[in-house]
């Protein structure tokens, strides 16, 4: 470290503020003080993690000491977890057991969350409910103008997600009405569509996987959800590894880290090797420089580059469909995927090569012409997707200026497209270098 040049030589360089280097500690905030007390009353002994605000990820948990691989980072007693057992032992239990056809475990949890949120101050779960997000950024919650700007496969899934919540709401209205004896107000004003959307997103984005035995009072859908207060403040990173499971001996849900973390650094867990489209769909966020990310190529885009007059086109499409080669065709950080190239090779087979389609699916090289045509089409598709992504980014930037209220949602979709653009540009570079190497 350089010495300072003060006249006395004793002047020290001011230590940079901790908040600029890492997160800003939030454990002094009233909602976290109340949450910690609530958890303590239920047997939680605390941990080396503190709630904090981070520049890149927003709210998360900060390490108060350096963590090593193999350290137990959090142990949450069973009493702190919100599961279907919690719901069945509550005032809702009798109504759920009586209702036919049985409600799903997911619906039972949604109903409990909505009812407890409505109870406000009277809810024993209030300290937890107060730290839950008031709104979510899952595609089902995005405005129509924003959904139209999503990449094609994600746009379709976003619409399916919204329809699924709408169907869940419509099919549950009878059950909600049956709960009327529990409330002074009309149940229709408590169990609204927006209340269900909030509860569904809470469960979809925040639950940990915990298998529960099948119960007759529930439908046959798997009962695998547990809401874990405090633990659910941990953010996702694709670059860390953790071991997480319910410990039958200690009756606690435990998380052990396989990664190191410096003091005051953000502690991450990994939600799984998900690409950005999956992260946005399931959790409502996008991870920068995500190694698992890829850009999807739809079957429609694929077919734009092959002549409709090809007599074997129908047969080729049938082969690809039968062998599941029309889905999950992608460009990644390392260029076009093997699945995408295989689909292109089958579509590029000449009339005299068509009989070799089985060998193509196994990865054999059929001819130099077939290989060259495949790489050529892959390059064209990559450039088409680059242009499409740039067009979407332009629309987003125009909308951001005119729709102030959509700025947060638009920024999220913009981040997704910027990541896609980086992947496509990298793929284009790989394809260009390959062409140079083979000519």
C-alpha positions in Angstrom: 0.0 0.0 0.0 1.4 3.5 -0.9 2.2 5.8 1.9 0.2 9.1 2.0 2.1 12.3 1.3 0.7 14.4 4.2 3.0 16.9 5.8 3.3 14.9 9.0 3.3 11.6 7.2 0.6 10.4 9.7 -2.4 11.1 7.5 -4.2 7.9 6.5 -6.3 7.2 3.5 -9.9 7.1 4.5 -11.3 3.6 4.5 -14.0 3.2 1.8 -17.5 2.8 3.1 -18.5 -0.8 3.5 -21.8 -0.1 1.7 -19.9 0.8 -1.5 -17.9 -2.4 -1.4 -20.6 -4.8 -0.5 -24.3 -4.7 0.6 -26.0 -2.2 2.9 -26.9 -3.9 6.2 -30.7 -3.8 6.7 -31.0 -5.8 9.9 -31.9 -2.6 11.9 -35.1 -2.1 9.9 -38.3 -2.7 11.9 -39.7 -5.5 9.6 -36.5 -7.5 10.0 -36.3 -7.0 13.8 -39.8 -8.3 14.0 -39.1 -11.2 11.7 -36.0 -12.3 13.7 -38.0 -12.1 17.0 -40.8 -14.2 15.4 -38.3 -16.8 14.1 -36.6 -16.9 17.5 -39.9 -17.6 19.2 -40.3 -20.6 16.9 -36.8 -22.0 17.7 -34.6 -20.3 15.2 -31.2 -19.8 16.8 -29.9 -17.2 14.3 -27.1 -17.4 11.8 -24.1 -15.6 10.4 -26.3 -14.0 7.8 -27.9 -10.5 7.8 -30.5 -8.9 5.6 -28.9 -6.4 3.2 -29.5 -4.4 0.0 -27.1 -5.1 -2.8 -26.5 -3.0 -5.9 -26.7 -5.9 -8.4 -29.3 -8.2 -6.8 -31.4 -5.9 -4.5 -32.5 -7.6 -1.3 -30.4 -10.5 -0.1 -28.4 -12.0 2.8 -24.9 -10.9 3.8 -22.3 -13.0 5.6 -21.1 -11.5 8.9 -18.0 -13.7 8.8 -16.1 -15.5 6.0 -17.7 -18.7 4.9 -15.8 -21.8 3.8 -17.0 -24.8 1.7 -18.7 -27.2 3.9 -20.1 -24.6 6.3 -23.8 -24.8 7.5 -25.2 -21.4 6.4 -28.7 -21.7 7.6 -30.8 -24.1 9.7 -34.5 -23.3 9.9 -36.7 -25.3 12.4 -39.8 -27.1 11.1 -42.0 -24.7 13.2 -40.8 -21.8 11.0 -41.9 -23.5 7.7 -45.2 -22.9 6.1 -46.5 -26.2 4.6 -49.8 -27.9 3.9 -49.6 -29.3 7.5 -49.7 -25.7 8.7 -52.8 -25.1 6.6 -54.6 -28.3 7.7 -54.0 -27.5 11.4 -55.4 -24.0 10.9 -59.0 -22.7 10.8 -59.1 -23.8 7.1 -58.4 -27.5 7.8 -62.0 -28.6 8.4 -63.2 -26.8 5.2 -60.4 -28.3 3.1 -61.2 -31.8 4.4 -64.9 -31.5 3.6 -64.6 -29.9 0.1 -65.2 -32.1 -2.9 -63.5 -32.5 -5.4 -60.4 -32.1 -3.2 -58.3 -28.9 -3.6 -54.7 -29.2 -4.7 -51.8 -28.7 -2.1 -50.9 -25.6 -4.1 -54.4 -24.1 -3.8 -54.5 -24.9 -0.1 -51.3 -22.8 0.4 -52.6 -20.0 -1.8 -55.9 -19.8 0.1 -54.0 -19.7 3.5 -51.7 -16.9 2.2 -54.7 -14.8 1.0 -56.6 -15.3 4.2 -53.6 -14.5 6.4 -52.8 -11.4 4.4 -56.4 -10.3 4.7 -56.3 -10.9 8.5 -53.5 -8.2 8.7 -52.5 -7.4 12.4 -54.4 -10.5 13.6 -52.3 -12.9 11.6 -49.7 -14.9 13.5 -47.7 -14.9 10.2 -47.7 -11.1 9.9 -43.9 -10.7 10.5 -43.3 -13.0 7.5 -46.0 -11.6 5.3 -44.6 -8.0 5.9 -41.2 -8.9 4.3 -42.8 -10.7 1.2 -42.8 -8.7 -2.0 -46.1 -6.8 -2.6 -45.8 -7.3 -6.3 -44.0 -9.8 -8.6 -42.4 -9.6 -12.0 -43.3 -13.1 -13.3 -44.5 -13.0 -16.9 -48.1 -13.6 -15.7 -48.0 -10.3 -13.9 -46.5 -8.3 -16.8 -48.7 -5.9 -18.8 -49.8 -7.0 -22.3 -47.5 -4.3 -23.9 -44.5 -5.9 -22.1 -45.4 -9.5 -22.8 -45.5 -8.8 -26.6 -41.8 -7.9 -26.4 -40.7 -11.2 -24.9 -38.9 -13.7 -27.2 -41.4 -16.0 -28.9 -41.1 -19.2 -26.9 -41.3 -17.2 -23.6 -44.2 -15.1 -24.8 -46.2 -18.3 -25.4 -45.2 -19.7 -21.9 -46.1 -16.3 -20.3 -49.6 -16.5 -21.9 -50.0 -20.1 -20.7 -48.9 -19.1 -17.2 -51.6 -16.4 -17.1 -54.3 -18.7 -18.4 -53.4 -21.3 -15.8 -53.8 -18.8 -12.9 -57.1 -17.6 -14.5 -58.4 -21.2 -14.7 -57.2 -21.9 -11.1 -59.2 -18.8 -10.0 -62.3 -19.8 -11.9 -62.3 -23.4 -10.7 -61.7 -22.3 -7.0 -64.5 -19.8 -6.7 -66.9 -22.4 -5.3 -64.4 -23.4 -2.6 -63.7 -19.8 -1.7 -67.5 -19.3 -1.2 -67.6 -22.3 1.2 -65.3 -20.4 3.5 -67.9 -17.6 4.0 -68.6 -18.6 7.7 -65.0 -17.7 8.6 -65.4 -14.1 7.4 -67.5 -11.1 8.2 -66.8 -9.7 4.7 -68.0 -11.3 1.4 -65.4 -13.9 0.4 -65.5 -12.5 -3.2 -63.8 -9.3 -1.9 -61.1 -11.3 -0.1 -60.2 -14.1 -2.6 -59.9 -11.9 -5.7 -58.0 -12.7 -8.9 -55.2 -10.2 -8.0 -55.0 -11.8 -4.4 -54.6 -15.3 -6.0 -52.0 -14.0 -8.5 -50.0 -12.6 -5.6 -50.3 -15.8 -3.6 -49.5 -18.1 -6.6 -46.4 -16.0 -7.4 -45.3 -16.1 -3.8 -45.4 -19.9 -3.8 -44.0 -20.3 -7.3 -41.0 -18.0 -6.7 -40.2 -18.7 -3.1 -40.9 -22.2 -2.0 -38.3 -24.8 -1.3 -38.8 -28.4 -2.4 -40.0 -30.6 0.5 -41.9 -33.8 -0.1 -44.9 -34.5 2.0 -47.0 -37.7 2.2 -50.0 -37.9 0.0 -53.2 -37.0 1.9 -56.8 -37.9 0.9 -58.1 -34.4 1.5 -55.9 -33.1 -1.4 -56.0 -33.8 -5.1 -53.3 -36.0 -6.6 -50.9 -33.2 -7.5 -47.5 -33.5 -5.7 -47.4 -31.9 -2.3 -43.8 -30.6 -2.4 -44.0 -27.0 -1.2 -42.6 -25.3 1.9 -42.3 -21.5 2.4 -39.2 -20.8 4.4 -39.1 -17.4 6.1 -35.6 -15.7 6.1 -34.1 -18.5 4.0 -36.1 -17.2 1.0 -34.1 -13.9 1.2 -31.2 -15.8 -0.4 -30.6 -14.9 -4.0 -29.7 -17.2 -6.9 -26.3 -17.4 -8.6 -25.5 -20.0 -11.3 -21.9 -20.1 -10.1 -22.4 -21.5 -6.6 -23.2 -25.0 -5.2 -25.1 -25.8 -2.1 -26.6 -28.8 -0.4 -30.1 -28.2 0.8 -32.5 -30.7 2.5 -34.8 -31.3 5.5 -32.8 -33.0 8.3 -35.0 -35.6 9.9 -32.8 -35.7 13.0 -32.8 -32.0 13.8 -36.3 -31.5 12.3 -34.8 -28.5 10.4 -34.3 -27.4 6.8 -30.6 -27.0 6.3 -28.4 -25.3 3.7 -24.7 -26.2 3.5 -22.4 -24.3 1.1 -19.9 -25.8 -1.2 -18.5 -22.4 -2.1 -16.5 -19.7 -0.2 -17.9 -16.3 0.6 -15.9 -13.3 2.0 -17.0 -11.4 5.1 -19.8 -8.9 4.2 -20.2 -10.5 0.8 -23.6 -11.7 -0.5 -24.4 -15.3 0.2 -26.0 -17.1 -2.7 -27.7 -20.4 -3.4 -28.4 -22.0 -6.8 -32.0 -22.6 -7.8 -30.8 -25.0 -10.5 -29.0 -24.8 -13.9 -31.7 -22.6 -15.5 -31.4 -20.4 -18.5 -32.6 -16.8 -18.3 -36.0 -17.5 -20.0 -36.7 -20.2 -17.3 -35.5 -17.8 -14.5 -37.8 -15.0 -15.7 -40.7 -17.4 -16.2 -40.4 -19.1 -12.8 -38.8 -16.5 -10.6 -39.3 -13.1 -12.3 -35.6 -12.1 -12.7 -32.7 -12.5 -15.2 -29.1 -13.4 -14.3 -26.3 -11.5 -16.0 -23.6 -13.6 -17.8 -25.6 -16.8 -17.0 -23.5 -19.7 -18.3 -26.7 -21.8 -18.7 -28.4 -19.2 -20.9 -29.3 -19.8 -24.5 -31.5 -18.4 -27.3 -34.3 -20.6 -28.6 -35.0 -21.1 -32.3 -38.6 -21.8 -33.1 -39.7 -24.3 -35.7 -41.2 -21.5 -37.8 -37.9 -19.6 -37.9 -36.1 -22.8 -38.9 -38.4 -23.5 -41.8 -38.0 -20.0 -43.3 -34.6 -21.1 -44.7 -35.8 -24.3 -46.5 -37.6 -24.3 -49.8 -41.4 -25.2 -49.5 -41.1 -27.0 -52.8 -38.7 -29.7 -51.4 -40.6 -32.9 -52.0 -39.2 -34.6 -48.9 -39.9 -31.6 -46.7 -43.0 -33.1 -45.1 -41.2 -36.4 -44.4 -38.2 -34.6 -42.9 -40.5 -32.6 -40.6 -42.2 -35.8 -39.6 -38.8 -37.4 -38.7 -37.8 -34.4 -36.7 -41.1 -34.4 -34.8 -41.1 -38.1 -34.1 -37.5 -37.9 -32.7 -38.2 -34.7 -30.7 -35.9 -32.5 -32.8 -38.3 -29.5 -33.2 -38.0 -28.4 -29.6 -35.2 -26.9 -27.5 -33.1 -25.9 -30.5 -30.7 -23.2 -29.3 -27.7 -20.9 -29.7 -25.5 -20.8 -26.6 -22.2 -19.2 -25.5 -20.4 -22.0 -27.5 -22.4 -21.5 -30.7 -25.3 -23.5 -32.2 -26.3 -26.6 -30.1 -25.9 -30.1 -31.4 -29.7 -30.4 -31.5 -30.1 -27.4 -33.7 -27.3 -28.5 -36.1 -28.8 -32.0 -36.3 -32.3 -30.6 -37.2 -30.6 -28.4 -39.8 -28.6 -31.3 -41.2 -31.8 -33.4 -41.7 -33.6 -30.5 -43.4 -30.5 -29.9 -45.6 -30.4 -33.5 -46.9 -30.4 -33.7 -50.7 -32.9 -36.0 -52.5 -30.0 -38.5 -53.0 -29.1 -38.3 -49.3 -32.5 -38.6 -47.7 -32.1 -42.4 -47.1 -29.3 -41.5 -44.7 -31.5 -39.6 -42.2 -30.9 -42.2 -39.4 -27.2 -41.7 -39.7 -27.7 -37.9 -39.6 -29.6 -38.2 -36.3 -26.7 -40.2 -34.8 -24.3 -37.4 -35.7 -22.6 -38.9 -38.8 -21.2 -36.6 -41.6 -23.2 -37.3 -44.7 -21.5 -35.1 -47.2 -19.4 -31.9 -47.5 -22.3 -30.2 -49.2 -24.7 -31.1 -46.4 -22.2 -29.8 -43.8 -21.6 -26.5 -45.6 -25.4 -25.9 -46.2 -26.0 -26.6 -42.5 -23.4 -24.1 -41.3 -24.6 -21.6 -43.8 -28.3 -21.8 -42.6 -27.2 -21.7 -39.0 -25.3 -18.4 -39.7 -28.4 -16.9 -41.5 -30.7 -17.9 -38.6 -28.2 -16.4 -36.1 -28.1 -13.1 -38.0 -31.9 -13.0 -38.4 -32.2 -13.4 -34.6 -29.6 -10.7 -34.0 -31.7 -8.3 -36.1 -34.9 -9.4 -34.3 -33.4 -8.9 -30.9 -32.0 -5.4 -31.9 -35.5 -4.5 -33.1 -37.0 -5.6 -29.8 -34.4 -3.5 -27.9 -35.3 -0.5 -30.0 -39.1 -0.9 -29.2 -38.3 -1.3 -25.5 -36.2 1.9 -25.5 -39.1 3.8 -27.2 -41.7 2.4 -24.8 -39.5 3.3 -21.8 -39.8 7.0 -22.8 -43.6 6.9 -23.2 -44.7 4.5 -20.5 -43.1 5.6 -17.2 -45.3 3.1 -15.2 -43.8 0.1 -17.1 -40.2 1.1 -16.6 -39.3 -1.7 -14.1 -40.9 -4.4 -16.2 -39.4 -3.1 -19.4 -35.9 -3.0 -17.8 -36.3 -6.7 -17.0 -37.2 -7.6 -20.6 -34.5 -5.4 -21.9 -31.9 -7.2 -19.7 -33.1 -10.6 -21.2 -32.7 -9.3 -24.8 -29.3 -7.8 -24.0 -28.1 -11.2 -22.7 -29.6 -12.9 -25.8 -27.8 -10.4 -28.0 -24.4 -11.2 -26.3 -25.0 -14.9 -26.9 -26.0 -14.5 -30.5 -23.1 -12.2 -31.3 -20.7 -14.8 -29.7 -22.4 -17.6 -31.8 -22.0 -15.5 -35.0 -18.3 -15.0 -34.2 -17.9 -18.8 -33.7 -19.7 -19.6 -37.0 -17.6 -17.0 -38.8 -14.3 -18.5 -37.5 -15.5 -21.9 -38.4 -16.3 -20.9 -42.0 -12.8 -19.3 -42.3 -11.2 -22.5 -41.0 -13.0 -24.7 -43.5 -12.5 -22.5 -46.6 
